[in-house]
Amino acid sequence: MEFQELILKRQSDRKYLTRPVEQEKILKCIDAARLSPSACNAQPWTFVVVEEEELRLEVEKAASGIGMNKFAVQAPVIVAIVLEKPNFTSKIGSVIKDKEYPLIDIGIAANQFCLQAAEIGLGTCILGWFDEKKIKKLLNVPSSKRIPILITLGYSDARLREKTRKPIDKMYKQNKY
């Protein structure tokens, strides 16, 4: 698959088949995320893959409890990305440059996860609105850590949508703002 084709294929899927996701496909997505670049090679992430039905449903309820992400309970897999302590160089760089490098790194890793999933025929949706405290408790994540995002994963039961984006001339400048 050409890269442009893959970009057009990757979308936020909100409807999933009940078909389970094969372990080798999950691991392929995790590996794609693991290989993503990070500031100072900090790799500030841990991926918690939740497949066990009872636990997954509890996590998905915590992701959809206040009216958002109601579709999450359909996904056969949900992945929590836990923000880990960055290495010293990345941490100092974040302070000096006033940028949250670990969060940028997690975004890059999540995107690579989702692109890999799309390439192998899986759908994903990145979630940022959920009951983090409840999910941390369900997954035994220490209270001192953060879960910036969740990713739903499964075989999509949604049609491929045409992407609606701003025209390039509305979001692109050359040489100067």
Residue pairs with C-beta under 8 A, 6 or more apart in sequence:
1 9
1 119
6 115
6 118
6 119
7 115
8 160
8 163
9 118
9 119
9 160
10 114
10 115
10 117
10 118
10 124
11 118
11 123
11 158
11 160
11 161
11 163
12 124
12 125
12 126
13 123
13 124
13 125
13 152
13 154
13 156
13 158
14 71
14 125
14 158
15 71
15 74
15 156
15 157
15 158
16 71
16 74
16 75
16 76
16 123
16 152
16 154
16 155
16 156
16 157
17 154
17 155
17 156
17 157
18 74
18 76
19 76
19 154
19 155
20 51
20 76
21 51
21 76
21 77
21 122
21 153
21 154
21 155
25 117
25 120
25 122
26 49
26 51
26 77
26 153
28 116
28 120
29 113
29 114
29 116
29 117
29 120
29 122
29 153
30 47
30 49
30 79
30 113
31 116
32 112
32 113
32 115
32 116
33 45
33 47
33 109
33 110
33 112
33 113
33 116
34 43
34 109
35 112
36 105
36 108
36 109
36 111
36 112
37 105
37 108
38 44
38 90
38 101
38 102
38 105
38 108
38 109
39 86
39 89
39 90
39 93
39 94
39 101
39 102
39 104
39 105
40 86
40 87
40 89
40 90
40 93
40 101
41 87
42 86
42 87
42 89
42 90
42 91
42 101
42 102
42 105
43 84
43 105
44 83
44 84
44 85
44 86
44 90
44 102
44 105
44 106
45 81
45 82
45 83
45 84
45 105
45 106
45 109
46 81
46 82
46 84
47 79
47 80
47 81
47 82
47 113
48 79
48 80
48 81
48 82
48 139
48 141
49 77
49 79
50 56
50 59
50 77
50 78
50 79
50 80
50 139
51 76
51 77
55 138
56 75
56 76
56 77
56 78
57 73
58 138
59 78
59 80
59 135
59 138
59 139
59 150
60 72
60 73
60 75
60 78
60 152
61 73
62 130
62 131
62 134
62 135
62 138
63 69
63 72
63 78
63 127
63 129
63 130
63 131
63 135
63 150
64 70
64 71
64 72
64 73
64 130
65 130
65 131
65 134
66 129
66 131
68 129
68 130
69 125
69 127
69 129
69 130
71 125
71 152
72 78
72 125
72 127
72 150
72 152
74 154
74 157
75 125
75 152
75 153
75 154
76 153
76 154
76 155
77 152
77 153
77 154
78 150
78 151
78 152
78 153
79 113
79 150
79 151
79 153
80 135
80 139
80 141
80 147
80 150
81 106
81 109
81 110
81 147
81 148
81 149
81 150
81 151
82 141
82 145
82 146
82 147
83 102
83 103
83 106
83 145
83 146
83 147
83 148
84 102
84 145
85 91
86 94
86 101
86 102
86 105
90 101
90 102
90 105
93 99
93 101
94 100
94 101
94 102
103 148
106 148
106 149
110 126
110 149
110 151
113 124
113 151
114 124
114 126
114 151
117 123
117 124
117 153
118 124
121 155
122 153
122 154
122 155
122 156
123 152
123 153
123 154
123 155
123 156
123 158
124 151
124 152
124 153
125 151
125 152
126 149
126 150
126 151
127 149
127 150
127 151
127 152
128 148
128 149
130 150
132 146
132 147
135 141
135 147
135 150
136 142
136 143
136 145
136 147
139 147
141 147
